Amino acid sequence: MTFNPCLMEEKGQVIANISELPHVLYRLGSKLRPRYSHHMNYAIDYHPGPFMYRKPPFPADTKGFFYYDHEKAMPPISGSLRFRVCENLAGFDSGHDLLTEMKEPWAVPLLRIVRDRIWAVTLQRLIDDGQVEEKLVQSIKKLQLPWRTMRNRPLFVPNQPFSFNLKHKLLALTLVTSSSSSRVDFQHLFYDNDLEPLEGINARPCDYSYI
């Protein structure tokens, strides 16, 4: 198994059907020496409340491939594990990424893959396939990052678009580079105790470089 789309055909990648599953567990290595990854769920990048006791399952018709990528216009530290929805490997390029309820790509950030030991098997495969450099891994390990930053998707450039839930009392923004991180919290930016809470999710690109 590989997370590099260019190597999937060579390694005989099999399509994954995770439709309506509460969580996913994939296996790396051979049948004789399997190495298992961490349990993944649809809510991994979406937390509507302080804590979710019952996480929503993956949507229906979620078939495709786990793959690793980072946008060319973004720094390498912004990479993440994603899921490409498609019918087969031939349709990978014409498929689309699985989206969260926040209308963002479902993703496991590289920050979490590096800093959380349960992702060690996945990280080693990314390094072995040349998708992540060892130097970047060491830089991420040295960063002073709060636990919440690893679970949620941080920002890597000042004009990076992001989505937010209008019902939340707190908007926390964390800008991360390969050498430093900085977090800013905005309390009650879209919330007023004297008014009805705003409803919905702002899924439009929001540029915080002007805040």
Secondary structure, DSSP 8 states (H G I E B T S, - for coil): --S-GGGTTTTT---EE-TT-S-B--EEE-SSSEEE---B-GGGG--SSS--SS-----TT-EEEEEEE--TTS-GGG-EEEEEE-SSGGGTTTSEE-B-TTSSB-EEEHHHHHH-GGGHHHHHHHHHTTSS-HHHHHHHHHS---HHHHHS--BSSTT----EETT-SEEEEEEE-SS-EEEEEEETSS--TTS----SEE-S---GGG-
